[in-house]
Amino acid sequence: MYVVCKDHVEIAIDDFVDVYEEAPDIVDLEKTHFANWEPPAHCEHCQASARFLVV
């Protein structure tokens, strides 16, 4: 699972495919809310706001 900004979503997709050898699901964190999980505020690769969950 990767939480990234718009600029790093392609890197997260590539990393996911390298590890799991299948295409990930991409969730827009601005349009989706979770009852029991609060996503990180920042991208895993930089300090920009996290926008996408790649799972």
mmCIF file of the N, C-alpha and C atoms, coordinates in Angstrom:
data_MODEL
# 
_entry.id   MODEL 
# 
loop_
_atom_site.group_PDB 
_atom_site.id 
_atom_site.type_symbol 
_atom_site.label_atom_id 
_atom_site.label_alt_id 
_atom_site.label_comp_id 
_atom_site.label_asym_id 
_atom_site.label_entity_id 
_atom_site.label_seq_id 
_atom_site.pdbx_PDB_ins_code 
_atom_site.Cartn_x 
_atom_site.Cartn_y 
_atom_site.Cartn_z 
_atom_site.occupancy 
_atom_site.B_iso_or_equiv 
_atom_site.pdbx_formal_charge 
_atom_site.auth_seq_id 
_atom_site.auth_comp_id 
_atom_site.auth_asym_id 
_atom_site.auth_atom_id 
_atom_site.pdbx_PDB_model_num 
ATOM 1   N N  . MET A 1 1  ? 0.847   -1.165 0.000   1.00 0.00 ? 1  MET A N  1 
ATOM 2   C CA . MET A 1 1  ? 0.000   0.000  0.000   1.00 0.00 ? 1  MET A CA 1 
ATOM 3   C C  . MET A 1 1  ? 0.897   1.235  0.000   1.00 0.00 ? 1  MET A C  1 
ATOM 4   N N  . TYR A 1 2  ? 0.563   2.190  -0.843  1.00 0.00 ? 2  TYR A N  1 
ATOM 5   C CA . TYR A 1 2  ? 1.329   3.424  -0.963  1.00 0.00 ? 2  TYR A CA 1 
ATOM 6   C C  . TYR A 1 2  ? 0.371   4.605  -0.885  1.00 0.00 ? 2  TYR A C  1 
ATOM 7   N N  . VAL A 1 3  ? 0.761   5.638  -0.147  1.00 0.00 ? 3  VAL A N  1 
ATOM 8   C CA . VAL A 1 3  ? -0.012  6.869  -0.068  1.00 0.00 ? 3  VAL A CA 1 
ATOM 9   C C  . VAL A 1 3  ? 0.868   7.962  -0.658  1.00 0.00 ? 3  VAL A C  1 
ATOM 10  N N  . VAL A 1 4  ? 0.421   8.530  -1.774  1.00 0.00 ? 4  VAL A N  1 
ATOM 11  C CA . VAL A 1 4  ? 1.275   9.442  -2.525  1.00 0.00 ? 4  VAL A CA 1 
ATOM 12  C C  . VAL A 1 4  ? 0.518   10.660 -3.048  1.00 0.00 ? 4  VAL A C  1 
ATOM 13  N N  . CYS A 1 5  ? 1.293   11.659 -3.479  1.00 0.00 ? 5  CYS A N  1 
ATOM 14  C CA . CYS A 1 5  ? 0.728   12.845 -4.119  1.00 0.00 ? 5  CYS A CA 1 
ATOM 15  C C  . CYS A 1 5  ? 0.538   12.569 -5.614  1.00 0.00 ? 5  CYS A C  1 
ATOM 16  N N  . LYS A 1 6  ? -0.031  13.535 -6.289  1.00 0.00 ? 6  LYS A N  1 
ATOM 17  C CA . LYS A 1 6  ? -0.289  13.386 -7.725  1.00 0.00 ? 6  LYS A CA 1 
ATOM 18  C C  . LYS A 1 6  ? 1.009   13.198 -8.511  1.00 0.00 ? 6  LYS A C  1 
ATOM 19  N N  . ASP A 1 7  ? 2.078   13.867 -8.098  1.00 0.00 ? 7  ASP A N  1 
ATOM 20  C CA . ASP A 1 7  ? 3.345   13.784 -8.814  1.00 0.00 ? 7  ASP A CA 1 
ATOM 21  C C  . ASP A 1 7  ? 4.026   12.425 -8.688  1.00 0.00 ? 7  ASP A C  1 
ATOM 22  N N  . HIS A 1 8  ? 3.728   11.685 -7.625  1.00 0.00 ? 8  HIS A N  1 
ATOM 23  C CA . HIS A 1 8  ? 4.413   10.415 -7.399  1.00 0.00 ? 8  HIS A CA 1 
ATOM 24  C C  . HIS A 1 8  ? 3.535   9.182  -7.600  1.00 0.00 ? 8  HIS A C  1 
ATOM 25  N N  . VAL A 1 9  ? 2.336   9.357  -8.123  1.00 0.00 ? 9  VAL A N  1 
ATOM 26  C CA . VAL A 1 9  ? 1.436   8.214  -8.299  1.00 0.00 ? 9  VAL A CA 1 
ATOM 27  C C  . VAL A 1 9  ? 2.006   7.200  -9.296  1.00 0.00 ? 9  VAL A C  1 
ATOM 28  N N  . GLU A 1 10 ? 2.670   7.654  -10.342 1.00 0.00 ? 10 GLU A N  1 
ATOM 29  C CA . GLU A 1 10 ? 3.246   6.715  -11.316 1.00 0.00 ? 10 GLU A CA 1 
ATOM 30  C C  . GLU A 1 10 ? 4.355   5.867  -10.696 1.00 0.00 ? 10 GLU A C  1 
ATOM 31  N N  . ILE A 1 11 ? 5.145   6.463  -9.834  1.00 0.00 ? 11 ILE A N  1 
ATOM 32  C CA . ILE A 1 11 ? 6.208   5.716  -9.147  1.00 0.00 ? 11 ILE A CA 1 
ATOM 33  C C  . ILE A 1 11 ? 5.585   4.656  -8.244  1.00 0.00 ? 11 ILE A C  1 
ATOM 34  N N  . ALA A 1 12 ? 4.521   5.017  -7.537  1.00 0.00 ? 12 ALA A N  1 
ATOM 35  C CA . ALA A 1 12 ? 3.847   4.067  -6.650  1.00 0.00 ? 12 ALA A CA 1 
ATOM 36  C C  . ALA A 1 12 ? 3.245   2.911  -7.446  1.00 0.00 ? 12 ALA A C  1 
ATOM 37  N N  . ILE A 1 13 ? 2.669   3.205  -8.597  1.00 0.00 ? 13 ILE A N  1 
ATOM 38  C CA . ILE A 1 13 ? 2.114   2.144  -9.448  1.00 0.00 ? 13 ILE A CA 1 
ATOM 39  C C  . ILE A 1 13 ? 3.226   1.202  -9.895  1.00 0.00 ? 13 ILE A C  1 
ATOM 40  N N  . ASP A 1 14 ? 4.340   1.753  -10.357 1.00 0.00 ? 14 ASP A N  1 
ATOM 41  C CA . ASP A 1 14 ? 5.470   0.924  -10.788 1.00 0.00 ? 14 ASP A CA 1 
ATOM 42  C C  . ASP A 1 14 ? 5.987   0.067  -9.647  1.00 0.00 ? 14 ASP A C  1 
ATOM 43  N N  . ASP A 1 15 ? 6.116   0.643  -8.448  1.00 0.00 ? 15 ASP A N  1 
ATOM 44  C CA . ASP A 1 15 ? 6.587   -0.116 -7.287  1.00 0.00 ? 15 ASP A CA 1 
ATOM 45  C C  . ASP A 1 15 ? 5.623   -1.244 -6.947  1.00 0.00 ? 15 ASP A C  1 
ATOM 46  N N  . PHE A 1 16 ? 4.327   -0.957 -6.998  1.00 0.00 ? 16 PHE A N  1 
ATOM 47  C CA . PHE A 1 16 ? 3.318   -1.973 -6.698  1.00 0.00 ? 16 PHE A CA 1 
ATOM 48  C C  . PHE A 1 16 ? 3.409   -3.127 -7.686  1.00 0.00 ? 16 PHE A C  1 
ATOM 49  N N  . VAL A 1 17 ? 3.497   -2.812 -8.964  1.00 0.00 ? 17 VAL A N  1 
ATOM 50  C CA . VAL A 1 17 ? 3.575   -3.848 -9.998  1.00 0.00 ? 17 VAL A CA 1 
ATOM 51  C C  . VAL A 1 17 ? 4.855   -4.671 -9.832  1.00 0.00 ? 17 VAL A C  1 
ATOM 52  N N  . ASP A 1 18 ? 5.960   -4.024 -9.487  1.00 0.00 ? 18 ASP A N  1 
ATOM 53  C CA . ASP A 1 18 ? 7.213   -4.747 -9.266  1.00 0.00 ? 18 ASP A CA 1 
ATOM 54  C C  . ASP A 1 18 ? 7.090   -5.753 -8.125  1.00 0.00 ? 18 ASP A C  1 
ATOM 55  N N  . VAL A 1 19 ? 6.389   -5.376 -7.066  1.00 0.00 ? 19 VAL A N  1 
ATOM 56  C CA . VAL A 1 19 ? 6.264   -6.242 -5.890  1.00 0.00 ? 19 VAL A CA 1 
ATOM 57  C C  . VAL A 1 19 ? 5.201   -7.317 -6.087  1.00 0.00 ? 19 VAL A C  1 
ATOM 58  N N  . TYR A 1 20 ? 4.021   -6.932 -6.560  1.00 0.00 ? 20 TYR A N  1 
ATOM 59  C CA . TYR A 1 20 ? 2.879   -7.852 -6.593  1.00 0.00 ? 20 TYR A CA 1 
ATOM 60  C C  . TYR A 1 20 ? 2.579   -8.440 -7.969  1.00 0.00 ? 20 TYR A C  1 
ATOM 61  N N  . GLU A 1 21 ? 3.224   -7.936 -9.001  1.00 0.00 ? 21 GLU A N  1 
ATOM 62  C CA . GLU A 1 21 ? 3.068   -8.431 -10.368 1.00 0.00 ? 21 GLU A CA 1 
ATOM 63  C C  . GLU A 1 21 ? 1.617   -8.396 -10.852 1.00 0.00 ? 21 GLU A C  1 
ATOM 64  N N  . GLU A 1 22 ? 0.887   -7.374 -10.419 1.00 0.00 ? 22 GLU A N  1 
ATOM 65  C CA . GLU A 1 22 ? -0.464  -7.134 -10.914 1.00 0.00 ? 22 GLU A CA 1 
ATOM 66  C C  . GLU A 1 22 ? -0.772  -5.649 -10.776 1.00 0.00 ? 22 GLU A C  1 
ATOM 67  N N  . ALA A 1 23 ? -1.778  -5.207 -11.489 1.00 0.00 ? 23 ALA A N  1 
ATOM 68  C CA . ALA A 1 23 ? -2.147  -3.794 -11.463 1.00 0.00 ? 23 ALA A CA 1 
ATOM 69  C C  . ALA A 1 23 ? -2.843  -3.445 -10.143 1.00 0.00 ? 23 ALA A C  1 
ATOM 70  N N  . PRO A 1 24 ? -2.515  -2.283 -9.581  1.00 0.00 ? 24 PRO A N  1 
ATOM 71  C CA . PRO A 1 24 ? -3.144  -1.884 -8.314  1.00 0.00 ? 24 PRO A CA 1 
ATOM 72  C C  . PRO A 1 24 ? -4.484  -1.195 -8.523  1.00 0.00 ? 24 PRO A C  1 
ATOM 73  N N  . ASP A 1 25 ? -5.222  -1.069 -7.441  1.00 0.00 ? 25 ASP A N  1 
ATOM 74  C CA . ASP A 1 25 ? -6.390  -0.192 -7.404  1.00 0.00 ? 25 ASP A CA 1 
ATOM 75  C C  . ASP A 1 25 ? -5.885  1.161  -6.921  1.00 0.00 ? 25 ASP A C  1 
ATOM 76  N N  . ILE A 1 26 ? -6.450  2.229  -7.454  1.00 0.00 ? 26 ILE A N  1 
ATOM 77  C CA . ILE A 1 26 ? -6.047  3.572  -7.066  1.00 0.00 ? 26 ILE A CA 1 
ATOM 78  C C  . ILE A 1 26 ? -7.268  4.293  -6.518  1.00 0.00 ? 26 ILE A C  1 
ATOM 79  N N  . VAL A 1 27 ? -7.154  4.768  -5.283  1.00 0.00 ? 27 VAL A N  1 
ATOM 80  C CA . VAL A 1 27 ? -8.259  5.424  -4.596  1.00 0.00 ? 27 VAL A CA 1 
ATOM 81  C C  . VAL A 1 27 ? -7.911  6.896  -4.413  1.00 0.00 ? 27 VAL A C  1 
ATOM 82  N N  . ASP A 1 28 ? -8.811  7.771  -4.819  1.00 0.00 ? 28 ASP A N  1 
ATOM 83  C CA . ASP A 1 28 ? -8.643  9.209  -4.630  1.00 0.00 ? 28 ASP A CA 1 
ATOM 84  C C  . ASP A 1 28 ? -9.052  9.539  -3.196  1.00 0.00 ? 28 ASP A C  1 
ATOM 85  N N  . LEU A 1 29 ? -8.094  9.956  -2.384  1.00 0.00 ? 29 LEU A N  1 
ATOM 86  C CA . LEU A 1 29 ? -8.360  10.214 -0.975  1.00 0.00 ? 29 LEU A CA 1 
ATOM 87  C C  . LEU A 1 29 ? -9.215  11.459 -0.740  1.00 0.00 ? 29 LEU A C  1 
ATOM 88  N N  . GLU A 1 30 ? -9.350  12.300 -1.745  1.00 0.00 ? 30 GLU A N  1 
ATOM 89  C CA . GLU A 1 30 ? -10.224 13.468 -1.605  1.00 0.00 ? 30 GLU A CA 1 
ATOM 90  C C  . GLU A 1 30 ? -11.689 13.092 -1.784  1.00 0.00 ? 30 GLU A C  1 
ATOM 91  N N  . LYS A 1 31 ? -11.948 11.940 -2.387  1.00 0.00 ? 31 LYS A N  1 
ATOM 92  C CA . LYS A 1 31 ? -13.320 11.507 -2.648  1.00 0.00 ? 31 LYS A CA 1 
ATOM 93  C C  . LYS A 1 31 ? -13.750 10.322 -1.802  1.00 0.00 ? 31 LYS A C  1 
ATOM 94  N N  . THR A 1 32 ? -12.821 9.733  -1.050  1.00 0.00 ? 32 THR A N  1 
ATOM 95  C CA . THR A 1 32 ? -13.117 8.531  -0.275  1.00 0.00 ? 32 THR A CA 1 
ATOM 96  C C  . THR A 1 32 ? -12.698 8.746  1.178   1.00 0.00 ? 32 THR A C  1 
ATOM 97  N N  . HIS A 1 33 ? -13.535 8.298  2.101   1.00 0.00 ? 33 HIS A N  1 
ATOM 98  C CA . HIS A 1 33 ? -13.228 8.395  3.527   1.00 0.00 ? 33 HIS A CA 1 
ATOM 99  C C  . HIS A 1 33 ? -13.381 7.009  4.131   1.00 0.00 ? 33 HIS A C  1 
ATOM 100 N N  . PHE A 1 34 ? -12.536 6.693  5.100   1.00 0.00 ? 34 PHE A N  1 
ATOM 101 C CA . PHE A 1 34 ? -12.542 5.388  5.734   1.00 0.00 ? 34 PHE A CA 1 
ATOM 102 C C  . PHE A 1 34 ? -12.994 5.536  7.187   1.00 0.00 ? 34 PHE A C  1 
ATOM 103 N N  . ALA A 1 35 ? -13.783 4.594  7.650   1.00 0.00 ? 35 ALA A N  1 
ATOM 104 C CA . ALA A 1 35 ? -14.326 4.661  9.008   1.00 0.00 ? 35 ALA A CA 1 
ATOM 105 C C  . ALA A 1 35 ? -13.252 4.396  10.069  1.00 0.00 ? 35 ALA A C  1 
ATOM 106 N N  . ASN A 1 36 ? -12.355 3.452  9.809   1.00 0.00 ? 36 ASN A N  1 
ATOM 107 C CA . ASN A 1 36 ? -11.408 3.033  10.839  1.00 0.00 ? 36 ASN A CA 1 
ATOM 108 C C  . ASN A 1 36 ? -9.959  3.279  10.486  1.00 0.00 ? 36 ASN A C  1 
ATOM 109 N N  . TRP A 1 37 ? -9.682  4.158  9.524   1.00 0.00 ? 37 TRP A N  1 
ATOM 110 C CA . TRP A 1 37 ? -8.306  4.421  9.115   1.00 0.00 ? 37 TRP A CA 1 
ATOM 111 C C  . TRP A 1 37 ? -8.172  5.855  8.652   1.00 0.00 ? 37 TRP A C  1 
ATOM 112 N N  . GLU A 1 38 ? -7.194  6.539  9.181   1.00 0.00 ? 38 GLU A N  1 
ATOM 113 C CA . GLU A 1 38 ? -6.895  7.904  8.768   1.00 0.00 ? 38 GLU A CA 1 
ATOM 114 C C  . GLU A 1 38 ? -5.623  7.871  7.928   1.00 0.00 ? 38 GLU A C  1 
ATOM 115 N N  . PRO A 1 39 ? -5.689  8.230  6.653   1.00 0.00 ? 39 PRO A N  1 
ATOM 116 C CA . PRO A 1 39 ? -4.493  8.173  5.803   1.00 0.00 ? 39 PRO A CA 1 
ATOM 117 C C  . PRO A 1 39 ? -3.448  9.195  6.244   1.00 0.00 ? 39 PRO A C  1 
ATOM 118 N N  . PRO A 1 40 ? -2.186  8.915  5.971   1.00 0.00 ? 40 PRO A N  1 
ATOM 119 C CA . PRO A 1 40 ? -1.141  9.890  6.282   1.00 0.00 ? 40 PRO A CA 1 
ATOM 120 C C  . PRO A 1 40 ? -1.415  11.214 5.574   1.00 0.00 ? 40 PRO A C  1 
ATOM 121 N N  . ALA A 1 41 ? -0.955  12.290 6.164   1.00 0.00 ? 41 ALA A N  1 
ATOM 122 C CA . ALA A 1 41 ? -1.204  13.615 5.601   1.00 0.00 ? 41 ALA A CA 1 
ATOM 123 C C  . ALA A 1 41 ? -0.285  13.934 4.441   1.00 0.00 ? 41 ALA A C  1 
ATOM 124 N N  . HIS A 1 42 ? 0.890   13.285 4.398   1.00 0.00 ? 42 HIS A N  1 
ATOM 125 C CA . HIS A 1 42 ? 1.888   13.614 3.388   1.00 0.00 ? 42 HIS A CA 1 
ATOM 126 C C  . HIS A 1 42 ? 2.256   12.410 2.526   1.00 0.00 ? 42 HIS A C  1 
ATOM 127 N N  . CYS A 1 43 ? 2.688   12.704 1.334   1.00 0.00 ? 43 CYS A N  1 
ATOM 128 C CA . CYS A 1 43 ? 3.177   11.710 0.376   1.00 0.00 ? 43 CYS A CA 1 
ATOM 129 C C  . CYS A 1 43 ? 4.366   10.961 0.959   1.00 0.00 ? 43 CYS A C  1 
ATOM 130 N N  . GLU A 1 44 ? 4.501   9.692  0.603   1.00 0.00 ? 44 GLU A N  1 
ATOM 131 C CA . GLU A 1 44 ? 5.641   8.887  1.059   1.00 0.00 ? 44 GLU A CA 1 
ATOM 132 C C  . GLU A 1 44 ? 6.963   9.336  0.443   1.00 0.00 ? 44 GLU A C  1 
ATOM 133 N N  . HIS A 1 45 ? 6.909   10.077 -0.668  1.00 0.00 ? 45 HIS A N  1 
ATOM 134 C CA . HIS A 1 45 ? 8.114   10.471 -1.387  1.00 0.00 ? 45 HIS A CA 1 
ATOM 135 C C  . HIS A 1 45 ? 8.503   11.935 -1.189  1.00 0.00 ? 45 HIS A C  1 
ATOM 136 N N  . CYS A 1 46 ? 7.560   12.754 -0.688  1.00 0.00 ? 46 CYS A N  1 
ATOM 137 C CA . CYS A 1 46 ? 7.853   14.183 -0.502  1.00 0.00 ? 46 CYS A CA 1 
ATOM 138 C C  . CYS A 1 46 ? 6.919   14.728 0.578   1.00 0.00 ? 46 CYS A C  1 
ATOM 139 N N  . GLN A 1 47 ? 6.928   16.018 0.767   1.00 0.00 ? 47 GLN A N  1 
ATOM 140 C CA . GLN A 1 47 ? 6.088   16.642 1.792   1.00 0.00 ? 47 GLN A CA 1 
ATOM 141 C C  . GLN A 1 47 ? 4.766   17.184 1.254   1.00 0.00 ? 47 GLN A C  1 
ATOM 142 N N  . ALA A 1 48 ? 4.443   16.885 0.016   1.00 0.00 ? 48 ALA A N  1 
ATOM 143 C CA . ALA A 1 48 ? 3.169   17.310 -0.561  1.00 0.00 ? 48 ALA A CA 1 
ATOM 144 C C  . ALA A 1 48 ? 2.016   16.548 0.096   1.00 0.00 ? 48 ALA A C  1 
ATOM 145 N N  . SER A 1 49 ? 0.835   17.088 -0.006  1.00 0.00 ? 49 SER A N  1 
ATOM 146 C CA . SER A 1 49 ? -0.349  16.429 0.556   1.00 0.00 ? 49 SER A CA 1 
ATOM 147 C C  . SER A 1 49 ? -0.593  15.105 -0.143  1.00 0.00 ? 49 SER A C  1 
ATOM 148 N N  . ALA A 1 50 ? -0.912  14.086 0.654   1.00 0.00 ? 50 ALA A N  1 
ATOM 149 C CA . ALA A 1 50 ? -1.251  12.773 0.097   1.00 0.00 ? 50 ALA A CA 1 
ATOM 150 C C  . ALA A 1 50 ? -2.575  12.877 -0.640  1.00 0.00 ? 50 ALA A C  1 
ATOM 151 N N  . ARG A 1 51 ? -2.641  12.326 -1.831  1.00 0.00 ? 51 ARG A N  1 
ATOM 152 C CA . ARG A 1 51 ? -3.862  12.425 -2.642  1.00 0.00 ? 51 ARG A CA 1 
ATOM 153 C C  . ARG A 1 51 ? -4.393  11.058 -3.045  1.00 0.00 ? 51 ARG A C  1 
ATOM 154 N N  . PHE A 1 52 ? -3.501  10.089 -3.268  1.00 0.00 ? 52 PHE A N  1 
ATOM 155 C CA . PHE A 1 52 ? -3.923  8.782  -3.772  1.00 0.00 ? 52 PHE A CA 1 
ATOM 156 C C  . PHE A 1 52 ? -3.436  7.642  -2.886  1.00 0.00 ? 52 PHE A C  1 
ATOM 157 N N  . LEU A 1 53 ? -4.274  6.632  -2.771  1.00 0.00 ? 53 LEU A N  1 
ATOM 158 C CA . LEU A 1 53 ? -3.930  5.385  -2.115  1.00 0.00 ? 53 LEU A CA 1 
ATOM 159 C C  . LEU A 1 53 ? -3.795  4.346  -3.212  1.00 0.00 ? 53 LEU A C  1 
ATOM 160 N N  . VAL A 1 54 ? -2.635  3.727  -3.297  1.00 0.00 ? 54 VAL A N  1 
ATOM 161 C CA . VAL A 1 54 ? -2.365  2.708  -4.311  1.00 0.00 ? 54 VAL A CA 1 
ATOM 162 C C  . VAL A 1 54 ? -2.307  1.365  -3.600  1.00 0.00 ? 54 VAL A C  1 
ATOM 163 N N  . VAL A 1 55 ? -3.296  0.506  -3.868  1.00 0.00 ? 55 VAL A N  1 
ATOM 164 C CA . VAL A 1 55 ? -3.386  -0.806 -3.198  1.00 0.00 ? 55 VAL A CA 1 
ATOM 165 C C  . VAL A 1 55 ? -3.672  -1.921 -4.189  1.00 0.00 ? 55 VAL A C  1 
# 
